[in-house]
Amino acid sequence: MAVTLEIDHAKARAKAAAAAGLPVVPQAVQGPIRRIKWGILLLTLSIYYVTPFIRWDRGPNAPDQAVLLDFANGRLYAFFVEIWPQDLYLVTGLLVLASTILILTNALAGRLWCGFACPQTVWTDLFLLVERLTEGDRRQRLKNIGVPLTPKRAVRIVAKHATWLLISLATGGTLIFYFTDAPDLLRDLAAGNFSANALTWIAVFTGTT
């Protein structure tokens, strides 16, 4: 009951701030649930950024990337699984199964997925963490509303957006690693040797992030 009332009060304060034209500044939360969320954040981000670099031996003349969407040859590799276009019904079945599990999870445990492991939740928490580290906690950011911009605060704002851009670039860059050999593409990007197609997709995914 107390948690529900606190949530209702927080929503009421957010609505009042929005009605007054003020930005909504979230408060940092402490406690065991928050620590679990940080743990899940680290786990999910690690899986996303590391998976393209995991190797899997499939024998000669076969890609050794554990998870690879090989559109050129019309194949999807996922560790020991190899899916061809005619096996699309398997992917459809997996998506239906995943959707069913998601619905059942939400029905039995509330916003377990949306509140802990949804990509939007994970990246939002990461971006808010950067904001708190660069611009201060909620009280400090509320004090900064409407006051003249100082050089020190300008540097903090630039640092925040620069860090957000680097996170977005890493996110967009990692996504294309799932479509080609990740180590080779990383070496090409580091050497400045990349195609316009790769650069376009990195820009698109960076911008959307």
Steps between C-alpha positions, in 0.01 A plus 500: 500500500780742591681426173178559302439832675858611435464414131171692484663800667792485258262492202305793644819702545610417145162609359512823701851574373397429142194723534721781631735462203787377718722206402441178689819413690504142634630428848775243548373195687692279742423155636502129412269532198719774356809283550327215316422738215866608481603135489255424218617813316861383512401148395283603205746761372785248529302245300420756230853638460693172541287247309620598147857423603431149633650236273339165406679233296276375217772339295669610178337753263249604766492822706635463852288777652265357762206728410488625142222617269657419164261669257737455207465122523153496652593338830464567869760352733443478874766284663414140398184605311505578126178632346441522126223701324283190473523467880328835556214324675744418780577868552128578492438233762777637722356851474152375591647307793696805617187717476301246700767485771506880514123522538495231771788668682320833505178333610664312787769743613388842381750717316786257546619529140420867443642608834824301497613359164325691222762668276329838542519462878862388495625780276286762678654400833846522342432847356356624831806368683723704270284805562527464877877448485556807282234749615437391857206348683135607470531783750797649317332474159184666633712787632649546153161554336464862394837617629765655273729253326850498650814369323523214752142392438546535124795260517286253698221519243742447211656206685156346554399523136842385381471191721148437378627522142781253571250256655274540197794449264604184684141375490454565129843368415448180696169429329659471156755257646218245506480514117865445413818368657539724805880493550568567131253787488638647822851498354371665182319768700810564713709537183242728337432240232125456490226512240240772459236237574652417839544867584139574408362227724724605789376858461137386489526281810705762684241766423207287609679409821 
